[in-house]
Amino acid sequence: MKFPWKETPILYGEDARRFEEEMKRVDNMSKEERRANAEALRKGYEEACKALNLTIKI
């Protein structure tokens, strides 16, 4: 490894609250919702590659 890993920052205030809420939302997602999110992410990735004229495929 070229560079050492940095420590994870500690969240305070609004950032900590937002992180907690997001963790609860993700934990409560069904398999179908997770699958739909993954598919939407994949489509967005492919569209971005086309727009940037990249040939990278996953």
PDBQT receptor file of N, H, CA, C and O in Angstrom, charges set to zero:
ATOM      1  N   MET A   1       0.852  -1.164   0.000  1.00  0.00    +0.000 N 
ATOM      2  CA  MET A   1       0.000   0.000   0.000  1.00  0.00    +0.000 C 
ATOM      3  C   MET A   1       0.906   1.237   0.000  1.00  0.00    +0.000 C 
ATOM      4  O   MET A   1       1.861   1.329   0.771  1.00  0.00    +0.000 OA
ATOM      5  N   LYS A   2       0.584   2.167  -0.869  1.00  0.00    +0.000 N 
ATOM      6  H   LYS A   2      -0.193   2.093  -1.495  1.00  0.00    +0.000 HD
ATOM      7  CA  LYS A   2       1.427   3.340  -1.020  1.00  0.00    +0.000 C 
ATOM      8  C   LYS A   2       1.270   4.324   0.143  1.00  0.00    +0.000 C 
ATOM      9  O   LYS A   2       2.255   4.848   0.664  1.00  0.00    +0.000 OA
ATOM     10  N   PHE A   3       0.032   4.561   0.535  1.00  0.00    +0.000 N 
ATOM     11  H   PHE A   3      -0.768   4.135   0.111  1.00  0.00    +0.000 HD
ATOM     12  CA  PHE A   3      -0.233   5.512   1.613  1.00  0.00    +0.000 C 
ATOM     13  C   PHE A   3      -0.973   4.819   2.755  1.00  0.00    +0.000 C 
ATOM     14  O   PHE A   3      -1.810   3.954   2.499  1.00  0.00    +0.000 OA
ATOM     15  N   PRO A   4      -0.687   5.173   3.995  1.00  0.00    +0.000 N 
ATOM     16  CA  PRO A   4      -1.434   4.564   5.107  1.00  0.00    +0.000 C 
ATOM     17  C   PRO A   4      -2.878   5.066   5.116  1.00  0.00    +0.000 C 
ATOM     18  O   PRO A   4      -3.177   6.163   4.644  1.00  0.00    +0.000 OA
ATOM     19  N   TRP A   5      -3.741   4.256   5.651  1.00  0.00    +0.000 N 
ATOM     20  H   TRP A   5      -3.498   3.365   6.034  1.00  0.00    +0.000 HD
ATOM     21  CA  TRP A   5      -5.146   4.652   5.756  1.00  0.00    +0.000 C 
ATOM     22  C   TRP A   5      -5.288   5.728   6.811  1.00  0.00    +0.000 C 
ATOM     23  O   TRP A   5      -4.611   5.708   7.839  1.00  0.00    +0.000 OA
ATOM     24  N   LYS A   6      -6.182   6.674   6.540  1.00  0.00    +0.000 N 
ATOM     25  H   LYS A   6      -6.733   6.691   5.705  1.00  0.00    +0.000 HD
ATOM     26  CA  LYS A   6      -6.475   7.719   7.521  1.00  0.00    +0.000 C 
ATOM     27  C   LYS A   6      -7.536   7.204   8.488  1.00  0.00    +0.000 C 
ATOM     28  O   LYS A   6      -8.337   6.332   8.150  1.00  0.00    +0.000 OA
ATOM     29  N   GLU A   7      -7.526   7.754   9.680  1.00  0.00    +0.000 N 
ATOM     30  H   GLU A   7      -6.875   8.463   9.954  1.00  0.00    +0.000 HD
ATOM     31  CA  GLU A   7      -8.542   7.394  10.667  1.00  0.00    +0.000 C 
ATOM     32  C   GLU A   7      -9.907   7.880  10.200  1.00  0.00    +0.000 C 
ATOM     33  O   GLU A   7     -10.021   8.908   9.532  1.00  0.00    +0.000 OA
ATOM     34  N   THR A   8     -10.933   7.130  10.562  1.00  0.00    +0.000 N 
ATOM     35  H   THR A   8     -10.841   6.295  11.105  1.00  0.00    +0.000 HD
ATOM     36  CA  THR A   8     -12.292   7.544  10.246  1.00  0.00    +0.000 C 
ATOM     37  C   THR A   8     -12.661   8.713  11.154  1.00  0.00    +0.000 C 
ATOM     38  O   THR A   8     -12.496   8.626  12.371  1.00  0.00    +0.000 OA
ATOM     39  N   PRO A   9     -13.157   9.805  10.576  1.00  0.00    +0.000 N 
ATOM     40  CA  PRO A   9     -13.497  10.956  11.416  1.00  0.00    +0.000 C 
ATOM     41  C   PRO A   9     -14.714  10.676  12.303  1.00  0.00    +0.000 C 
ATOM     42  O   PRO A   9     -15.590   9.891  11.938  1.00  0.00    +0.000 OA
ATOM     43  N   ILE A  10     -14.755  11.305  13.435  1.00  0.00    +0.000 N 
ATOM     44  H   ILE A  10     -14.043  11.942  13.731  1.00  0.00    +0.000 HD
ATOM     45  CA  ILE A  10     -15.891  11.197  14.346  1.00  0.00    +0.000 C 
ATOM     46  C   ILE A  10     -16.908  12.250  13.936  1.00  0.00    +0.000 C 
ATOM     47  O   ILE A  10     -16.563  13.415  13.733  1.00  0.00    +0.000 OA
ATOM     48  N   LEU A  11     -18.157  11.835  13.815  1.00  0.00    +0.000 N 
ATOM     49  H   LEU A  11     -18.437  10.889  13.979  1.00  0.00    +0.000 HD
ATOM     50  CA  LEU A  11     -19.209  12.752  13.400  1.00  0.00    +0.000 C 
ATOM     51  C   LEU A  11     -19.873  13.380  14.614  1.00  0.00    +0.000 C 
ATOM     52  O   LEU A  11     -20.085  12.725  15.635  1.00  0.00    +0.000 OA
ATOM     53  N   TYR A  12     -20.195  14.649  14.487  1.00  0.00    +0.000 N 
ATOM     54  H   TYR A  12     -20.023  15.181  13.658  1.00  0.00    +0.000 HD
ATOM     55  CA  TYR A  12     -20.859  15.398  15.548  1.00  0.00    +0.000 C 
ATOM     56  C   TYR A  12     -22.063  16.128  14.982  1.00  0.00    +0.000 C 
ATOM     57  O   TYR A  12     -22.146  16.376  13.779  1.00  0.00    +0.000 OA
ATOM     58  N   GLY A  13     -22.987  16.466  15.853  1.00  0.00    +0.000 N 
ATOM     59  H   GLY A  13     -22.920  16.265  16.830  1.00  0.00    +0.000 HD
ATOM     60  CA  GLY A  13     -24.100  17.342  15.502  1.00  0.00    +0.000 C 
ATOM     61  C   GLY A  13     -24.970  16.806  14.380  1.00  0.00    +0.000 C 
ATOM     62  O   GLY A  13     -25.354  15.636  14.375  1.00  0.00    +0.000 OA
ATOM     63  N   GLU A  14     -25.276  17.688  13.420  1.00  0.00    +0.000 N 
ATOM     64  H   GLU A  14     -24.964  18.638  13.425  1.00  0.00    +0.000 HD
ATOM     65  CA  GLU A  14     -26.173  17.366  12.318  1.00  0.00    +0.000 C 
ATOM     66  C   GLU A  14     -25.625  16.222  11.456  1.00  0.00    +0.000 C 
ATOM     67  O   GLU A  14     -26.394  15.388  10.979  1.00  0.00    +0.000 OA
ATOM     68  N   ASP A  15     -24.329  16.179  11.257  1.00  0.00    +0.000 N 
ATOM     69  H   ASP A  15     -23.704  16.857  11.644  1.00  0.00    +0.000 HD
ATOM     70  CA  ASP A  15     -23.729  15.094  10.477  1.00  0.00    +0.000 C 
ATOM     71  C   ASP A  15     -23.975  13.748  11.144  1.00  0.00    +0.000 C 
ATOM     72  O   ASP A  15     -24.305  12.778  10.463  1.00  0.00    +0.000 OA
ATOM     73  N   ALA A  16     -23.824  13.672  12.436  1.00  0.00    +0.000 N 
ATOM     74  H   ALA A  16     -23.556  14.460  12.990  1.00  0.00    +0.000 HD
ATOM     75  CA  ALA A  16     -24.033  12.424  13.173  1.00  0.00    +0.000 C 
ATOM     76  C   ALA A  16     -25.496  11.997  13.102  1.00  0.00    +0.000 C 
ATOM     77  O   ALA A  16     -25.792  10.816  12.923  1.00  0.00    +0.000 OA
ATOM     78  N   ARG A  17     -26.406  12.950  13.242  1.00  0.00    +0.000 N 
ATOM     79  H   ARG A  17     -26.166  13.910  13.388  1.00  0.00    +0.000 HD
ATOM     80  CA  ARG A  17     -27.834  12.645  13.167  1.00  0.00    +0.000 C 
ATOM     81  C   ARG A  17     -28.200  12.129  11.782  1.00  0.00    +0.000 C 
ATOM     82  O   ARG A  17     -28.916  11.136  11.655  1.00  0.00    +0.000 OA
ATOM     83  N   ARG A  18     -27.714  12.796  10.753  1.00  0.00    +0.000 N 
ATOM     84  H   ARG A  18     -27.133  13.603  10.856  1.00  0.00    +0.000 HD
ATOM     85  CA  ARG A  18     -28.009  12.401   9.382  1.00  0.00    +0.000 C 
ATOM     86  C   ARG A  18     -27.452  10.993   9.086  1.00  0.00    +0.000 C 
ATOM     87  O   ARG A  18     -28.107  10.187   8.425  1.00  0.00    +0.000 OA
ATOM     88  N   PHE A  19     -26.247  10.715   9.579  1.00  0.00    +0.000 N 
ATOM     89  H   PHE A  19     -25.715  11.370  10.116  1.00  0.00    +0.000 HD
ATOM     90  CA  PHE A  19     -25.642   9.396   9.383  1.00  0.00    +0.000 C 
ATOM     91  C   PHE A  19     -26.481   8.315  10.053  1.00  0.00    +0.000 C 
ATOM     92  O   PHE A  19     -26.722   7.264   9.460  1.00  0.00    +0.000 OA
ATOM     93  N   GLU A  20     -26.923   8.558  11.268  1.00  0.00    +0.000 N 
ATOM     94  H   GLU A  20     -26.727   9.411  11.750  1.00  0.00    +0.000 HD
ATOM     95  CA  GLU A  20     -27.757   7.593  11.990  1.00  0.00    +0.000 C 
ATOM     96  C   GLU A  20     -29.063   7.316  11.262  1.00  0.00    +0.000 C 
ATOM     97  O   GLU A  20     -29.482   6.164  11.140  1.00  0.00    +0.000 OA
ATOM     98  N   GLU A  21     -29.703   8.372  10.779  1.00  0.00    +0.000 N 
ATOM     99  H   GLU A  21     -29.363   9.307  10.877  1.00  0.00    +0.000 HD
ATOM    100  CA  GLU A  21     -30.962   8.212  10.050  1.00  0.00    +0.000 C 
ATOM    101  C   GLU A  21     -30.739   7.410   8.767  1.00  0.00    +0.000 C 
ATOM    102  O   GLU A  21     -31.546   6.547   8.423  1.00  0.00    +0.000 OA
ATOM    103  N   GLU A  22     -29.659   7.694   8.073  1.00  0.00    +0.000 N 
ATOM    104  H   GLU A  22     -29.004   8.395   8.353  1.00  0.00    +0.000 HD
ATOM    105  CA  GLU A  22     -29.367   6.961   6.829  1.00  0.00    +0.000 C 
ATOM    106  C   GLU A  22     -29.103   5.492   7.121  1.00  0.00    +0.000 C 
ATOM    107  O   GLU A  22     -29.535   4.633   6.352  1.00  0.00    +0.000 OA
ATOM    108  N   MET A  23     -28.412   5.182   8.200  1.00  0.00    +0.000 N 
ATOM    109  H   MET A  23     -28.062   5.880   8.825  1.00  0.00    +0.000 HD
ATOM    110  CA  MET A  23     -28.151   3.792   8.570  1.00  0.00    +0.000 C 
ATOM    111  C   MET A  23     -29.461   3.061   8.873  1.00  0.00    +0.000 C 
ATOM    112  O   MET A  23     -29.620   1.901   8.493  1.00  0.00    +0.000 OA
ATOM    113  N   LYS A  24     -30.386   3.715   9.543  1.00  0.00    +0.000 N 
ATOM    114  H   LYS A  24     -30.257   4.657   9.853  1.00  0.00    +0.000 HD
ATOM    115  CA  LYS A  24     -31.680   3.094   9.832  1.00  0.00    +0.000 C 
ATOM    116  C   LYS A  24     -32.448   2.842   8.546  1.00  0.00    +0.000 C 
ATOM    117  O   LYS A  24     -33.076   1.795   8.388  1.00  0.00    +0.000 OA
ATOM    118  N   ARG A  25     -32.398   3.802   7.622  1.00  0.00    +0.000 N 
ATOM    119  H   ARG A  25     -31.888   4.653   7.750  1.00  0.00    +0.000 HD
ATOM    120  CA  ARG A  25     -33.125   3.665   6.362  1.00  0.00    +0.000 C 
ATOM    121  C   ARG A  25     -32.569   2.494   5.560  1.00  0.00    +0.000 C 
ATOM    122  O   ARG A  25     -33.339   1.708   5.008  1.00  0.00    +0.000 OA
ATOM    123  N   VAL A  26     -31.268   2.364   5.487  1.00  0.00    +0.000 N 
ATOM    124  H   VAL A  26     -30.642   3.002   5.935  1.00  0.00    +0.000 HD
ATOM    125  CA  VAL A  26     -30.654   1.280   4.728  1.00  0.00    +0.000 C 
ATOM    126  C   VAL A  26     -30.953  -0.059   5.382  1.00  0.00    +0.000 C 
ATOM    127  O   VAL A  26     -31.221  -1.032   4.677  1.00  0.00    +0.000 OA
ATOM    128  N   ASP A  27     -30.916  -0.139   6.702  1.00  0.00    +0.000 N 
ATOM    129  H   ASP A  27     -30.699   0.651   7.274  1.00  0.00    +0.000 HD
ATOM    130  CA  ASP A  27     -31.200  -1.396   7.399  1.00  0.00    +0.000 C 
ATOM    131  C   ASP A  27     -32.625  -1.869   7.165  1.00  0.00    +0.000 C 
ATOM    132  O   ASP A  27     -32.891  -3.070   7.191  1.00  0.00    +0.000 OA
ATOM    133  N   ASN A  28     -33.541  -0.940   6.938  1.00  0.00    +0.000 N 
ATOM    134  H   ASN A  28     -33.325   0.036   6.917  1.00  0.00    +0.000 HD
ATOM    135  CA  ASN A  28     -34.943  -1.293   6.794  1.00  0.00    +0.000 C 
ATOM    136  C   ASN A  28     -35.355  -1.571   5.348  1.00  0.00    +0.000 C 
ATOM    137  O   ASN A  28     -36.535  -1.812   5.089  1.00  0.00    +0.000 OA
ATOM    138  N   MET A  29     -34.421  -1.545   4.408  1.00  0.00    +0.000 N 
ATOM    139  H   MET A  29     -33.463  -1.350   4.619  1.00  0.00    +0.000 HD
ATOM    140  CA  MET A  29     -34.756  -1.783   3.009  1.00  0.00    +0.000 C 
ATOM    141  C   MET A  29     -34.980  -3.273   2.764  1.00  0.00    +0.000 C 
ATOM    142  O   MET A  29     -34.293  -4.126   3.326  1.00  0.00    +0.000 OA
ATOM    143  N   SER A  30     -35.953  -3.557   1.917  1.00  0.00    +0.000 N 
ATOM    144  H   SER A  30     -36.511  -2.865   1.461  1.00  0.00    +0.000 HD
ATOM    145  CA  SER A  30     -36.208  -4.952   1.553  1.00  0.00    +0.000 C 
ATOM    146  C   SER A  30     -35.212  -5.377   0.466  1.00  0.00    +0.000 C 
ATOM    147  O   SER A  30     -34.510  -4.546  -0.111  1.00  0.00    +0.000 OA
ATOM    148  N   LYS A  31     -35.166  -6.672   0.204  1.00  0.00    +0.000 N 
ATOM    149  H   LYS A  31     -35.735  -7.347   0.672  1.00  0.00    +0.000 HD
ATOM    150  CA  LYS A  31     -34.271  -7.184  -0.842  1.00  0.00    +0.000 C 
ATOM    151  C   LYS A  31     -34.639  -6.581  -2.193  1.00  0.00    +0.000 C 
ATOM    152  O   LYS A  31     -33.760  -6.285  -3.003  1.00  0.00    +0.000 OA
ATOM    153  N   GLU A  32     -35.926  -6.401  -2.435  1.00  0.00    +0.000 N 
ATOM    154  H   GLU A  32     -36.639  -6.642  -1.778  1.00  0.00    +0.000 HD
ATOM    155  CA  GLU A  32     -36.372  -5.829  -3.709  1.00  0.00    +0.000 C 
ATOM    156  C   GLU A  32     -35.908  -4.379  -3.845  1.00  0.00    +0.000 C 
ATOM    157  O   GLU A  32     -35.475  -3.961  -4.919  1.00  0.00    +0.000 OA
ATOM    158  N   GLU A  33     -35.998  -3.610  -2.750  1.00  0.00    +0.000 N 
ATOM    159  H   GLU A  33     -36.350  -3.949  -1.877  1.00  0.00    +0.000 HD
ATOM    160  CA  GLU A  33     -35.540  -2.223  -2.785  1.00  0.00    +0.000 C 
ATOM    161  C   GLU A  33     -34.030  -2.148  -3.017  1.00  0.00    +0.000 C 
ATOM    162  O   GLU A  33     -33.557  -1.302  -3.775  1.00  0.00    +0.000 OA
ATOM    163  N   ARG A  34     -33.284  -3.028  -2.368  1.00  0.00    +0.000 N 
ATOM    164  H   ARG A  34     -33.669  -3.716  -1.752  1.00  0.00    +0.000 HD
ATOM    165  CA  ARG A  34     -31.835  -3.067  -2.563  1.00  0.00    +0.000 C 
ATOM    166  C   ARG A  34     -31.495  -3.421  -4.010  1.00  0.00    +0.000 C 
ATOM    167  O   ARG A  34     -30.608  -2.820  -4.615  1.00  0.00    +0.000 OA
ATOM    168  N   ARG A  35     -32.203  -4.395  -4.549  1.00  0.00    +0.000 N 
ATOM    169  H   ARG A  35     -32.924  -4.884  -4.057  1.00  0.00    +0.000 HD
ATOM    170  CA  ARG A  35     -31.970  -4.821  -5.929  1.00  0.00    +0.000 C 
ATOM    171  C   ARG A  35     -32.291  -3.674  -6.895  1.00  0.00    +0.000 C 
ATOM    172  O   ARG A  35     -31.546  -3.434  -7.845  1.00  0.00    +0.000 OA
ATOM    173  N   ALA A  36     -33.400  -2.968  -6.652  1.00  0.00    +0.000 N 
ATOM    174  H   ALA A  36     -34.005  -3.162  -5.880  1.00  0.00    +0.000 HD
ATOM    175  CA  ALA A  36     -33.781  -1.839  -7.506  1.00  0.00    +0.000 C 
ATOM    176  C   ALA A  36     -32.737  -0.723  -7.424  1.00  0.00    +0.000 C 
ATOM    177  O   ALA A  36     -32.402  -0.112  -8.439  1.00  0.00    +0.000 OA
ATOM    178  N   ASN A  37     -32.226  -0.458  -6.229  1.00  0.00    +0.000 N 
ATOM    179  H   ASN A  37     -32.498  -0.954  -5.405  1.00  0.00    +0.000 HD
ATOM    180  CA  ASN A  37     -31.188   0.561  -6.077  1.00  0.00    +0.000 C 
ATOM    181  C   ASN A  37     -29.920   0.171  -6.826  1.00  0.00    +0.000 C 
ATOM    182  O   ASN A  37     -29.300   1.007  -7.483  1.00  0.00    +0.000 OA
ATOM    183  N   ALA A  38     -29.540  -1.083  -6.727  1.00  0.00    +0.000 N 
ATOM    184  H   ALA A  38     -30.043  -1.762  -6.193  1.00  0.00    +0.000 HD
ATOM    185  CA  ALA A  38     -28.335  -1.563  -7.410  1.00  0.00    +0.000 C 
ATOM    186  C   ALA A  38     -28.512  -1.453  -8.923  1.00  0.00    +0.000 C 
ATOM    187  O   ALA A  38     -27.585  -1.052  -9.626  1.00  0.00    +0.000 OA
ATOM    188  N   GLU A  39     -29.673  -1.800  -9.420  1.00  0.00    +0.000 N 
ATOM    189  H   GLU A  39     -30.426  -2.126  -8.849  1.00  0.00    +0.000 HD
ATOM    190  CA  GLU A  39     -29.945  -1.711 -10.860  1.00  0.00    +0.000 C 
ATOM    191  C   GLU A  39     -29.914  -0.259 -11.333  1.00  0.00    +0.000 C 
ATOM    192  O   GLU A  39     -29.350   0.040 -12.386  1.00  0.00    +0.000 OA
ATOM    193  N   ALA A  40     -30.512   0.635 -10.568  1.00  0.00    +0.000 N 
ATOM    194  H   ALA A  40     -30.970   0.392  -9.713  1.00  0.00    +0.000 HD
ATOM    195  CA  ALA A  40     -30.498   2.055 -10.931  1.00  0.00    +0.000 C 
ATOM    196  C   ALA A  40     -29.072   2.602 -10.928  1.00  0.00    +0.000 C 
ATOM    197  O   ALA A  40     -28.712   3.402 -11.792  1.00  0.00    +0.000 OA
ATOM    198  N   LEU A  41     -28.275   2.181  -9.977  1.00  0.00    +0.000 N 
ATOM    199  H   LEU A  41     -28.568   1.531  -9.276  1.00  0.00    +0.000 HD
ATOM    200  CA  LEU A  41     -26.879   2.608  -9.917  1.00  0.00    +0.000 C 
ATOM    201  C   LEU A  41     -26.104   2.092 -11.127  1.00  0.00    +0.000 C 
ATOM    202  O   LEU A  41     -25.313   2.824 -11.721  1.00  0.00    +0.000 OA
ATOM    203  N   ARG A  42     -26.332   0.832 -11.488  1.00  0.00    +0.000 N 
ATOM    204  H   ARG A  42     -26.975   0.237 -11.006  1.00  0.00    +0.000 HD
ATOM    205  CA  ARG A  42     -25.654   0.246 -12.644  1.00  0.00    +0.000 C 
ATOM    206  C   ARG A  42     -26.029   0.981 -13.926  1.00  0.00    +0.000 C 
ATOM    207  O   ARG A  42     -25.162   1.269 -14.751  1.00  0.00    +0.000 OA
ATOM    208  N   LYS A  43     -27.326   1.290 -14.100  1.00  0.00    +0.000 N 
ATOM    209  H   LYS A  43     -28.030   1.056 -13.430  1.00  0.00    +0.000 HD
ATOM    210  CA  LYS A  43     -27.773   2.014 -15.294  1.00  0.00    +0.000 C 
ATOM    211  C   LYS A  43     -27.158   3.410 -15.337  1.00  0.00    +0.000 C 
ATOM    212  O   LYS A  43     -26.714   3.863 -16.392  1.00  0.00    +0.000 OA
ATOM    213  N   GLY A  44     -27.131   4.084 -14.206  1.00  0.00    +0.000 N 
ATOM    214  H   GLY A  44     -27.492   3.717 -13.349  1.00  0.00    +0.000 HD
ATOM    215  CA  GLY A  44     -26.521   5.409 -14.145  1.00  0.00    +0.000 C 
ATOM    216  C   GLY A  44     -25.045   5.366 -14.480  1.00  0.00    +0.000 C 
ATOM    217  O   GLY A  44     -24.529   6.255 -15.158  1.00  0.00    +0.000 OA
ATOM    218  N   TYR A  45     -24.366   4.340 -14.009  1.00  0.00    +0.000 N 
ATOM    219  H   TYR A  45     -24.785   3.618 -13.458  1.00  0.00    +0.000 HD
ATOM    220  CA  TYR A  45     -22.944   4.164 -14.294  1.00  0.00    +0.000 C 
ATOM    221  C   TYR A  45     -22.725   3.971 -15.794  1.00  0.00    +0.000 C 
ATOM    222  O   TYR A  45     -21.848   4.596 -16.389  1.00  0.00    +0.000 OA
ATOM    223  N   GLU A  46     -23.530   3.102 -16.392  1.00  0.00    +0.000 N 
ATOM    224  H   GLU A  46     -24.243   2.594 -15.908  1.00  0.00    +0.000 HD
ATOM    225  CA  GLU A  46     -23.396   2.845 -17.827  1.00  0.00    +0.000 C 
ATOM    226  C   GLU A  46     -23.688   4.101 -18.647  1.00  0.00    +0.000 C 
ATOM    227  O   GLU A  46     -22.996   4.369 -19.629  1.00  0.00    +0.000 OA
ATOM    228  N   GLU A  47     -24.701   4.872 -18.258  1.00  0.00    +0.000 N 
ATOM    229  H   GLU A  47     -25.264   4.655 -17.460  1.00  0.00    +0.000 HD
ATOM    230  CA  GLU A  47     -25.019   6.112 -18.964  1.00  0.00    +0.000 C 
ATOM    231  C   GLU A  47     -23.877   7.120 -18.852  1.00  0.00    +0.000 C 
ATOM    232  O   GLU A  47     -23.554   7.811 -19.818  1.00  0.00    +0.000 OA
ATOM    233  N   ALA A  48     -23.271   7.198 -17.669  1.00  0.00    +0.000 N 
ATOM    234  H   ALA A  48     -23.534   6.637 -16.884  1.00  0.00    +0.000 HD
ATOM    235  CA  ALA A  48     -22.148   8.110 -17.473  1.00  0.00    +0.000 C 
ATOM    236  C   ALA A  48     -20.956   7.683 -18.335  1.00  0.00    +0.000 C 
ATOM    237  O   ALA A  48     -20.274   8.524 -18.920  1.00  0.00    +0.000 OA
ATOM    238  N   CYS A  49     -20.713   6.376 -18.409  1.00  0.00    +0.000 N 
ATOM    239  H   CYS A  49     -21.267   5.693 -17.934  1.00  0.00    +0.000 HD
ATOM    240  CA  CYS A  49     -19.617   5.876 -19.247  1.00  0.00    +0.000 C 
ATOM    241  C   CYS A  49     -19.857   6.226 -20.713  1.00  0.00    +0.000 C 
ATOM    242  O   CYS A  49     -18.933   6.629 -21.420  1.00  0.00    +0.000 OA
ATOM    243  N   LYS A  50     -21.101   6.071 -21.166  1.00  0.00    +0.000 N 
ATOM    244  H   LYS A  50     -21.851   5.743 -20.592  1.00  0.00    +0.000 HD
ATOM    245  CA  LYS A  50     -21.425   6.415 -22.553  1.00  0.00    +0.000 C 
ATOM    246  C   LYS A  50     -21.249   7.912 -22.797  1.00  0.00    +0.000 C 
ATOM    247  O   LYS A  50     -20.703   8.316 -23.823  1.00  0.00    +0.000 OA
ATOM    248  N   ALA A  51     -21.707   8.728 -21.862  1.00  0.00    +0.000 N 
ATOM    249  H   ALA A  51     -22.150   8.400 -21.028  1.00  0.00    +0.000 HD
ATOM    250  CA  ALA A  51     -21.604  10.180 -22.016  1.00  0.00    +0.000 C 
ATOM    251  C   ALA A  51     -20.143  10.624 -22.051  1.00  0.00    +0.000 C 
ATOM    252  O   ALA A  51     -19.797  11.583 -22.742  1.00  0.00    +0.000 OA
ATOM    253  N   LEU A  52     -19.290   9.927 -21.307  1.00  0.00    +0.000 N 
ATOM    254  H   LEU A  52     -19.571   9.148 -20.746  1.00  0.00    +0.000 HD
ATOM    255  CA  LEU A  52     -17.874  10.280 -21.257  1.00  0.00    +0.000 C 
ATOM    256  C   LEU A  52     -17.056   9.490 -22.276  1.00  0.00    +0.000 C 
ATOM    257  O   LEU A  52     -15.835   9.628 -22.344  1.00  0.00    +0.000 OA
ATOM    258  N   ASN A  53     -17.737   8.663 -23.064  1.00  0.00    +0.000 N 
ATOM    259  H   ASN A  53     -18.729   8.551 -23.008  1.00  0.00    +0.000 HD
ATOM    260  CA  ASN A  53     -17.092   7.835 -24.087  1.00  0.00    +0.000 C 
ATOM    261  C   ASN A  53     -16.071   6.885 -23.471  1.00  0.00    +0.000 C 
ATOM    262  O   ASN A  53     -14.970   6.730 -23.998  1.00  0.00    +0.000 OA
ATOM    263  N   LEU A  54     -16.431   6.254 -22.364  1.00  0.00    +0.000 N 
ATOM    264  H   LEU A  54     -17.326   6.380 -21.936  1.00  0.00    +0.000 HD
ATOM    265  CA  LEU A  54     -15.576   5.264 -21.715  1.00  0.00    +0.000 C 
ATOM    266  C   LEU A  54     -16.037   3.867 -22.118  1.00  0.00    +0.000 C 
ATOM    267  O   LEU A  54     -17.217   3.661 -22.404  1.00  0.00    +0.000 OA
ATOM    268  N   THR A  55     -15.128   2.922 -22.140  1.00  0.00    +0.000 N 
ATOM    269  H   THR A  55     -14.170   3.090 -21.908  1.00  0.00    +0.000 HD
ATOM    270  CA  THR A  55     -15.475   1.553 -22.519  1.00  0.00    +0.000 C 
ATOM    271  C   THR A  55     -15.346   0.592 -21.346  1.00  0.00    +0.000 C 
ATOM    272  O   THR A  55     -15.224  -0.613 -21.565  1.00  0.00    +0.000 OA
ATOM    273  N   ILE A  56     -15.369   1.074 -20.130  1.00  0.00    +0.000 N 
ATOM    274  H   ILE A  56     -15.468   2.053 -19.953  1.00  0.00    +0.000 HD
ATOM    275  CA  ILE A  56     -15.244   0.238 -18.933  1.00  0.00    +0.000 C 
ATOM    276  C   ILE A  56     -16.574  -0.461 -18.679  1.00  0.00    +0.000 C 
ATOM    277  O   ILE A  56     -17.626   0.179 -18.685  1.00  0.00    +0.000 OA
ATOM    278  N   LYS A  57     -16.530  -1.757 -18.459  1.00  0.00    +0.000 N 
ATOM    279  H   LYS A  57     -15.676  -2.277 -18.455  1.00  0.00    +0.000 HD
ATOM    280  CA  LYS A  57     -17.731  -2.544 -18.151  1.00  0.00    +0.000 C 
ATOM    281  C   LYS A  57     -17.530  -3.295 -16.848  1.00  0.00    +0.000 C 
ATOM    282  O   LYS A  57     -16.415  -3.702 -16.521  1.00  0.00    +0.000 OA
ATOM    283  N   ILE A  58     -18.616  -3.478 -16.103  1.00  0.00    +0.000 N 
ATOM    284  H   ILE A  58     -19.521  -3.147 -16.369  1.00  0.00    +0.000 HD
ATOM    285  CA  ILE A  58     -18.542  -4.287 -14.888  1.00  0.00    +0.000 C 
ATOM    286  C   ILE A  58     -19.299  -5.561 -15.078  1.00  0.00    +0.000 C 
ATOM    287  O   ILE A  58     -19.359  -6.385 -14.165  1.00  0.00    +0.000 OA
TER     288      ILE A  58
